[in-house]
């Protein structure tokens, strides 16, 4: 039986690696993203996939994307709610309210919109896996990154609740909680935090490394390895779990 995966924010970063790895395992792919350049590149790599431009915070755009997936597929096996942004950094009293709400809307609101569709589809078919993307910031306090932490804790609450709602229907729901992931996005986070706290970028980088038991960051492929395991029969009874892929975070405090 052909397996199918739908990924939001799947044209770049961890989402792109997830797409590549699932396709390599024989999955049919549908993805959306709001980055035109990344989408063009993804179309070249995945010519058989359903690839659309859509913003996870815009209900009408997401409904159009989901309607296309519904018209193309009679079922979906894995839904990855991957979209997220870092949001503003700094003491809470310095943060711009609009930037705070944007962070929560993308990270949590986007996950909610995706899960609303995914829950209806998987519940009706009596099977499936919904994978939300939280973070180690959804498991710890995160000084100077309160909007991001609040949103990612919210994702954990969404996951736990959906696991309870959908479990009786044969649907599993889990959350991926990456730590610091090597790549351009984390470099931007380091620069933002350095500016907000008045520290050097390398000092911020070392604080992340020292806060992890294995004294190292993870890769997007490390995250994809966990996603593929959770999608396998070997994980058929794993649901309601926040899966940390982080080398064991001890603290996110500076």
C-alpha positions in Angstrom: 0.0 0.0 0.0 1.3 3.4 -0.9 2.1 5.6 2.1 1.5 9.3 2.1 3.0 12.2 4.2 1.9 15.8 4.4 4.3 18.4 5.7 3.8 22.1 6.5 6.8 24.3 6.1 8.3 21.5 4.1 10.4 23.4 1.5 13.4 24.3 3.7 15.3 23.5 6.9 14.1 20.5 8.9 10.9 20.3 6.9 12.9 19.8 3.7 15.0 17.1 5.3 11.8 15.3 6.5 10.4 15.5 3.0 13.5 14.1 1.5 13.7 11.2 4.0 10.1 10.2 3.7 10.3 10.2 -0.1 13.4 8.0 0.1 11.2 5.6 2.1 8.7 5.4 -0.7 6.1 7.9 0.6 4.0 10.2 -1.7 4.5 13.8 -0.6 2.4 16.9 -0.2 4.0 20.0 1.3 3.3 23.7 1.7 5.5 26.6 2.6 5.4 30.4 2.3 8.9 30.9 0.9 8.6 31.1 -3.0 12.3 30.5 -3.6 12.4 27.4 -1.4 9.2 26.1 -3.0 10.7 26.5 -6.5 13.7 24.5 -5.3 11.5 21.8 -3.7 9.5 21.4 -6.9 12.7 20.7 -8.7 13.7 18.0 -6.2 10.2 16.5 -5.8 8.5 16.7 -9.2 5.8 14.2 -8.4 4.8 15.9 -5.1 1.9 18.2 -4.4 3.7 21.5 -3.5 1.8 24.7 -2.8 2.5 28.1 -1.4 0.5 28.6 1.8 0.9 30.5 5.1 0.0 28.4 8.1 -1.6 31.4 9.8 -4.1 32.0 7.0 -7.0 29.7 7.3 -8.2 30.2 3.7 -4.8 29.3 2.2 -4.5 26.2 4.3 -8.0 25.0 3.5 -7.2 25.3 -0.2 -4.0 23.2 0.3 -5.9 20.6 2.3 -8.7 20.4 -0.2 -6.1 19.6 -2.9 -4.6 16.9 -0.8 -8.2 15.5 -0.2 -8.9 15.5 -3.9 -5.6 13.7 -4.7 -5.4 11.2 -1.8 -8.0 8.8 -0.3 -6.0 8.6 2.9 -3.0 10.2 4.7 -0.6 8.2 6.8 1.6 10.9 8.4 1.0 14.6 8.9 3.9 16.7 10.1 2.9 20.1 11.5 6.4 21.6 11.1 5.9 25.3 10.7 7.5 27.6 13.2 9.5 30.8 13.8 11.8 31.9 16.5 10.0 35.0 17.5 11.5 38.0 19.4 14.2 37.8 22.0 14.8 39.8 25.1 13.3 40.5 28.5 9.5 40.4 28.3 9.0 44.1 29.1 11.0 45.0 26.0 9.1 42.8 23.5 6.8 44.1 20.8 3.3 42.8 21.2 2.8 42.2 17.5 6.0 40.2 17.2 4.9 38.1 20.3 1.5 37.3 18.8 3.0 36.5 15.4 5.3 33.9 17.1 2.4 32.3 18.9 0.2 32.4 15.8 2.8 30.6 13.6 4.0 28.1 16.1 0.7 27.2 17.9 -2.0 28.6 15.7 -0.5 27.0 12.6 -0.2 23.7 14.4 -3.9 24.0 15.4 -5.1 24.6 11.8 -3.1 21.6 10.5 -4.2 19.3 13.3 -7.9 20.3 12.7 -7.7 18.9 9.2 -5.4 16.0 10.2 -7.7 14.9 13.0 -10.8 14.8 10.8 -9.0 12.8 8.1 -7.2 10.3 10.3 -10.2 9.8 12.6 -12.4 9.0 9.6 -9.9 6.5 8.2 -9.2 5.0 11.6 -5.4 5.3 11.5 -2.5 7.7 11.1 0.2 9.6 12.8 0.2 13.3 13.6 3.6 14.7 14.4 3.8 18.2 15.8 7.0 20.1 16.1 7.6 21.5 19.6 11.1 22.1 21.0 13.2 21.6 24.1 11.8 25.1 24.7 8.5 23.3 25.2 10.0 21.3 28.1 12.0 23.9 29.9 11.9 27.6 30.9 13.6 29.7 28.3 14.8 33.2 29.6 14.6 36.0 27.1 12.6 33.8 24.7 9.2 33.7 26.4 6.9 33.9 23.3 8.7 31.0 21.7 8.6 28.9 24.9 5.0 29.7 25.6 4.0 28.7 22.0 6.1 25.4 22.2 4.6 24.5 25.6 1.2 25.1 24.0 2.1 22.6 21.2 2.8 20.0 23.9 -0.7 20.6 25.4 -2.2 20.4 21.9 -0.4 17.1 21.3 -1.4 15.5 24.7 -5.0 16.5 24.2 -5.2 15.2 20.7 -3.6 11.9 21.7 -6.4 11.4 24.1 -9.1 12.5 21.6 -7.8 10.4 18.7 -6.4 7.3 20.5 -9.7 5.5 20.5 -9.9 5.9 16.8 -6.5 4.3 16.1 -4.6 7.6 15.6 -1.3 8.4 17.2 -0.1 11.9 18.1 3.4 12.8 19.2 5.6 15.8 19.3 9.2 16.2 18.2 11.3 18.3 20.5 14.6 19.2 18.9 17.3 20.9 20.8 19.7 23.3 19.0 19.8 22.1 15.4 22.8 22.9 13.2 22.0 25.2 10.3 21.2 28.7 9.1 18.1 29.0 11.4 20.1 28.4 14.5 22.7 30.9 13.4 20.0 33.5 13.1 18.8 32.7 16.6 22.3 33.0 18.0 22.7 36.5 16.4 19.3 37.6 17.7 19.9 36.4 21.2 23.4 38.0 21.2 21.9 41.3 20.2 19.1 41.1 22.8 21.4 40.2 25.7 24.6 42.2 24.8 26.7 39.0 24.6 29.0 37.8 21.9 27.6 35.3 19.4 30.2 32.7 20.4 29.3 33.1 24.1 25.7 32.4 23.3 26.7 29.4 21.2 28.8 28.0 24.0 26.0 28.4 26.5 23.8 26.2 24.3 26.6 23.6 24.0 27.3 23.6 27.8 23.6 23.1 28.6 23.5 19.7 26.8 24.8 16.6 28.4 26.4 15.3 25.2 28.0 18.8 24.7 26.9 18.9 21.0 24.1 20.0 18.8 21.9 17.8 16.7 21.2 17.7 12.9 18.1 17.8 10.9 18.7 14.2 10.0 18.7 13.3 13.7 15.2 14.7 13.9 14.2 12.9 10.7 15.4 9.6 12.1 13.0 10.0 15.0 10.1 10.9 12.8 10.7 7.9 10.6 10.8 5.6 13.6 7.6 7.1 15.0 6.0 6.4 11.5 7.1 2.8 11.6 5.3 -0.3 12.9 7.9 -0.5 15.6 6.3 2.6 17.2 2.7 1.4 16.8 2.0 1.9 20.5 3.8 5.2 21.0 1.5 8.1 21.4 1.1 11.2 23.5 4.9 11.6 23.8 7.1 14.6 23.6 10.2 13.1 22.0 13.4 15.1 22.8 16.1 14.9 20.1 18.7 17.0 21.9 21.6 15.1 23.5 19.8 15.7 26.8 19.2 19.3 27.5 20.0 20.2 31.1 19.1 23.9 31.0 18.2 26.6 28.5 19.2 29.3 31.0 22.3 31.3 30.1 
